[in-house]
Structures are given as structure tokens and as C-alpha cells.
């Protein structure tokens, strides 16, 4: 299952690049906020159908979970809208490298401190070198 998860994450990265390219262009035609709204409207319909036929959880539990866990939906809107805005200015490649650096940097901090229920994994030299290498790649890829 571990290698399947790696494959899924790799495919998600590929799809995010396509999404950035599609929505960067769509934002020029219909507007940036409108593009984000379109994304979430289509996504809600698709997920609603998947949930209807394949859902196994209990959505009604959303009222009992810790409120901070619900913040992810808000962050998704911000993330996508920022991507829609940045891609036309810097291009898909640079936007994706910057996105990955941001993810790598923040996930390393979250894991180091064990924030948000994450397993605690201390920052080490290799992780710092990986982040610095990505920053160098961002500078060179421009």
C-alpha cells in the first residue's frame, strides 16, 4: 500500500500541474474568483455523486469534530485562488516548484513540532538540504 500511496501522490502532483495550467487560462477568460468558484462547484457535484454511491463515513459527525479540523476547506479555497492568480504571471512550472517548496517547508515544520496531530518527525540535515536544493531549483528554473 505504501507504493500505491507514493503513486497516488505523484499522480496528484501531475494533476495539480494540469489544474494550474487549466485554471490559469480560465481565470483570464472568466475571472480568478469565478474560476475558483467553478472549481468548487464542479468538485462539489462530483464529490456529492461519489459520496452518494461510495461514501462509507458519517458526514453528520462534522458537527462534533474539533472546529479547527474544519479549517482545511477554507485553506483549499485560498490555495486554489492563489494558484489561479499566480500561474498567468509566473507560469505553471515556477508556480508548481514554489508550491512544492511551500508544502515541503510547512510539512517539515508541522511534523517537527507534531502540530495538528501529525506524527513527530524531527528536522534533520537532509531535510534542510532538500529544502535548500528546492529553493536553488526555483532560482535556476526562472
C-alpha positions as YAML, in Angstrom:
chain: A
units: angstrom
residues:
- id: 1
  name: UNK
  ca: [0.00, 0.00, 0.00]
- id: 2
  name: UNK
  ca: [2.94, 2.34, 0.65]
- id: 3
  name: UNK
  ca: [3.99, 2.31, -3.01]
- id: 4
  name: UNK
  ca: [0.40, 2.83, -4.10]
- id: 5
  name: UNK
  ca: [0.29, 5.90, -1.85]
- id: 6
  name: UNK
  ca: [3.50, 7.18, -3.49]
- id: 7
  name: UNK
  ca: [1.95, 6.65, -6.90]
- id: 8
  name: UNK
  ca: [-1.25, 8.45, -5.87]
- id: 9
  name: UNK
  ca: [0.78, 11.39, -4.53]
- id: 10
  name: UNK
  ca: [2.80, 11.51, -7.76]
- id: 11
  name: UNK
  ca: [-0.37, 11.47, -9.84]
- id: 12
  name: UNK
  ca: [-1.89, 14.17, -7.62]
- id: 13
  name: UNK
  ca: [1.15, 16.33, -8.34]
- id: 14
  name: UNK
  ca: [0.71, 15.75, -12.06]
- id: 15
  name: UNK
  ca: [-2.97, 16.67, -11.83]
- id: 16
  name: UNK
  ca: [-2.23, 19.81, -9.82]
- id: 17
  name: UNK
  ca: [0.07, 20.97, -12.63]
- id: 18
  name: UNK
  ca: [-2.67, 20.43, -15.19]
- id: 19
  name: UNK
  ca: [-5.16, 22.12, -12.89]
- id: 20
  name: UNK
  ca: [-2.88, 25.14, -12.53]
- id: 21
  name: UNK
  ca: [-2.49, 25.40, -16.30]
- id: 22
  name: UNK
  ca: [-6.21, 24.98, -16.99]
- id: 23
  name: UNK
  ca: [-7.31, 27.40, -14.30]
- id: 24
  name: UNK
  ca: [-4.62, 29.96, -15.05]
- id: 25
  name: UNK
  ca: [-6.11, 30.25, -18.52]
- id: 26
  name: UNK
  ca: [-9.73, 30.00, -17.39]
- id: 27
  name: UNK
  ca: [-9.08, 32.82, -14.93]
- id: 28
  name: UNK
  ca: [-8.15, 35.09, -17.84]
- id: 29
  name: UNK
  ca: [-11.49, 34.36, -19.50]
- id: 30
  name: UNK
  ca: [-13.99, 34.31, -16.66]
- id: 31
  name: UNK
  ca: [-12.12, 35.88, -13.73]
- id: 32
  name: UNK
  ca: [-9.98, 34.48, -10.93]
- id: 33
  name: UNK
  ca: [-12.63, 34.21, -8.21]
- id: 34
  name: UNK
  ca: [-15.10, 32.88, -10.74]
- id: 35
  name: UNK
  ca: [-12.59, 30.19, -11.71]
- id: 36
  name: UNK
  ca: [-12.19, 29.14, -8.09]
- id: 37
  name: UNK
  ca: [-15.96, 29.10, -7.67]
- id: 38
  name: UNK
  ca: [-16.29, 26.97, -10.81]
- id: 39
  name: UNK
  ca: [-13.71, 24.53, -9.44]
- id: 40
  name: UNK
  ca: [-15.52, 24.07, -6.17]
- id: 41
  name: UNK
  ca: [-18.97, 23.90, -7.78]
- id: 42
  name: UNK
  ca: [-17.91, 21.15, -10.20]
- id: 43
  name: UNK
  ca: [-15.92, 19.43, -7.46]
- id: 44
  name: UNK
  ca: [-18.90, 19.52, -5.09]
- id: 45
  name: UNK
  ca: [-21.16, 17.88, -7.67]
- id: 46
  name: UNK
  ca: [-18.57, 15.20, -8.44]
- id: 47
  name: UNK
  ca: [-17.84, 14.51, -4.79]
- id: 48
  name: UNK
  ca: [-21.54, 14.51, -3.99]
- id: 49
  name: UNK
  ca: [-22.10, 11.74, -6.52]
- id: 50
  name: UNK
  ca: [-19.10, 9.77, -5.26]
- id: 51
  name: UNK
  ca: [-20.28, 10.20, -1.67]
- id: 52
  name: UNK
  ca: [-23.81, 9.14, -2.59]
- id: 53
  name: UNK
  ca: [-22.66, 5.88, -4.18]
- id: 54
  name: UNK
  ca: [-19.38, 5.11, -2.43]
- id: 55
  name: UNK
  ca: [-19.41, 7.04, 0.86]
- id: 56
  name: UNK
  ca: [-18.87, 4.94, 3.97]
- id: 57
  name: UNK
  ca: [-18.33, 7.65, 6.61]
- id: 58
  name: UNK
  ca: [-20.83, 9.68, 8.57]
- id: 59
  name: UNK
  ca: [-20.98, 13.29, 7.36]
- id: 60
  name: UNK
  ca: [-23.27, 14.25, 10.22]
- id: 61
  name: UNK
  ca: [-20.27, 13.85, 12.57]
- id: 62
  name: UNK
  ca: [-18.96, 17.15, 11.18]
- id: 63
  name: UNK
  ca: [-20.83, 18.95, 13.98]
- id: 64
  name: UNK
  ca: [-18.93, 17.03, 16.66]
- id: 65
  name: UNK
  ca: [-15.34, 17.23, 15.39]
- id: 66
  name: UNK
  ca: [-12.86, 19.76, 16.77]
- id: 67
  name: UNK
  ca: [-13.64, 23.02, 14.96]
- id: 68
  name: UNK
  ca: [-10.01, 23.60, 13.94]
- id: 69
  name: UNK
  ca: [-10.19, 20.49, 11.72]
- id: 70
  name: UNK
  ca: [-12.78, 22.22, 9.53]
- id: 71
  name: UNK
  ca: [-10.32, 24.97, 8.57]
- id: 72
  name: UNK
  ca: [-8.95, 22.81, 5.73]
- id: 73
  name: UNK
  ca: [-11.87, 23.68, 3.48]
- id: 74
  name: UNK
  ca: [-11.13, 27.37, 3.92]
- id: 75
  name: UNK
  ca: [-7.46, 26.77, 3.10]
- id: 76
  name: UNK
  ca: [-8.43, 24.87, -0.06]
- id: 77
  name: UNK
  ca: [-10.23, 27.94, -1.39]
- id: 78
  name: UNK
  ca: [-7.27, 30.18, -0.60]
- id: 79
  name: UNK
  ca: [-4.76, 27.73, -2.10]
- id: 80
  name: UNK
  ca: [-6.61, 27.32, -5.38]
- id: 81
  name: UNK
  ca: [-7.35, 31.02, -5.77]
- id: 82
  name: UNK
  ca: [-3.69, 31.90, -5.15]
- id: 83
  name: UNK
  ca: [-2.69, 29.32, -7.76]
- id: 84
  name: UNK
  ca: [-5.17, 30.74, -10.29]
- id: 85
  name: UNK
  ca: [-3.76, 34.22, -9.71]
- id: 86
  name: UNK
  ca: [-0.06, 33.28, -9.83]
- id: 87
  name: UNK
  ca: [0.10, 30.92, -12.84]
- id: 88
  name: UNK
  ca: [-0.56, 33.56, -15.51]
- id: 89
  name: UNK
  ca: [2.23, 35.72, -14.08]
- id: 90
  name: UNK
  ca: [4.97, 33.19, -13.35]
- id: 91
  name: UNK
  ca: [3.95, 30.14, -15.39]
- id: 92
  name: UNK
  ca: [2.94, 26.64, -14.40]
- id: 93
  name: UNK
  ca: [6.47, 25.36, -13.76]
- id: 94
  name: UNK
  ca: [7.58, 28.07, -11.37]
- id: 95
  name: UNK
  ca: [4.21, 28.08, -9.63]
- id: 96
  name: UNK
  ca: [4.45, 24.31, -9.07]
- id: 97
  name: UNK
  ca: [8.03, 24.46, -7.81]
- id: 98
  name: UNK
  ca: [7.09, 27.26, -5.40]
- id: 99
  name: UNK
  ca: [4.01, 25.29, -4.33]
- id: 100
  name: UNK
  ca: [6.10, 22.20, -3.62]
- id: 101
  name: UNK
  ca: [8.67, 24.22, -1.68]
- id: 102
  name: UNK
  ca: [5.89, 25.73, 0.42]
- id: 103
  name: UNK
  ca: [4.41, 22.29, 1.05]
- id: 104
  name: UNK
  ca: [7.77, 20.77, 1.90]
- id: 105
  name: UNK
  ca: [8.76, 23.63, 4.20]
- id: 106
  name: UNK
  ca: [5.48, 23.75, 6.13]
- id: 107
  name: UNK
  ca: [5.03, 19.98, 6.33]
- id: 108
  name: UNK
  ca: [8.55, 19.72, 7.76]
- id: 109
  name: UNK
  ca: [7.71, 22.29, 10.44]
- id: 110
  name: UNK
  ca: [4.35, 20.64, 11.21]
- id: 111
  name: UNK
  ca: [5.98, 17.23, 11.60]
- id: 112
  name: UNK
  ca: [8.94, 18.59, 13.58]
- id: 113
  name: UNK
  ca: [6.63, 20.00, 16.24]
- id: 114
  name: UNK
  ca: [3.92, 17.36, 15.86]
- id: 115
  name: UNK
  ca: [1.31, 20.04, 15.21]
- id: 116
  name: UNK
  ca: [-2.27, 19.22, 14.20]
- id: 117
  name: UNK
  ca: [-1.99, 15.60, 15.32]
- id: 118
  name: UNK
  ca: [0.86, 14.78, 12.93]
- id: 119
  name: UNK
  ca: [3.46, 12.23, 13.92]
- id: 120
  name: UNK
  ca: [6.53, 13.99, 15.25]
- id: 121
  name: UNK
  ca: [9.48, 13.68, 12.88]
- id: 122
  name: UNK
  ca: [12.43, 15.89, 13.76]
- id: 123
  name: UNK
  ca: [14.05, 18.16, 11.20]
- id: 124
  name: UNK
  ca: [17.44, 16.84, 10.16]
- id: 125
  name: UNK
  ca: [20.27, 17.94, 7.91]
- id: 126
  name: UNK
  ca: [18.93, 16.01, 4.92]
- id: 127
  name: UNK
  ca: [15.56, 17.77, 5.08]
- id: 128
  name: UNK
  ca: [17.22, 21.17, 5.36]
- id: 129
  name: UNK
  ca: [19.44, 20.36, 2.35]
- id: 130
  name: UNK
  ca: [16.41, 19.15, 0.38]
- id: 131
  name: UNK
  ca: [14.55, 22.41, 1.05]
- id: 132
  name: UNK
  ca: [17.63, 24.48, 0.15]
- id: 133
  name: UNK
  ca: [18.04, 22.44, -3.05]
- id: 134
  name: UNK
  ca: [14.44, 23.16, -3.97]
- id: 135
  name: UNK
  ca: [14.98, 26.88, -3.34]
- id: 136
  name: UNK
  ca: [18.04, 26.78, -5.60]
- id: 137
  name: UNK
  ca: [15.96, 24.96, -8.22]
- id: 138
  name: UNK
  ca: [13.34, 27.71, -8.02]
- id: 139
  name: UNK
  ca: [16.00, 30.35, -8.62]
- id: 140
  name: UNK
  ca: [17.54, 28.38, -11.51]
- id: 141
  name: UNK
  ca: [14.27, 27.43, -13.19]
- id: 142
  name: UNK
  ca: [13.30, 31.07, -13.72]
...
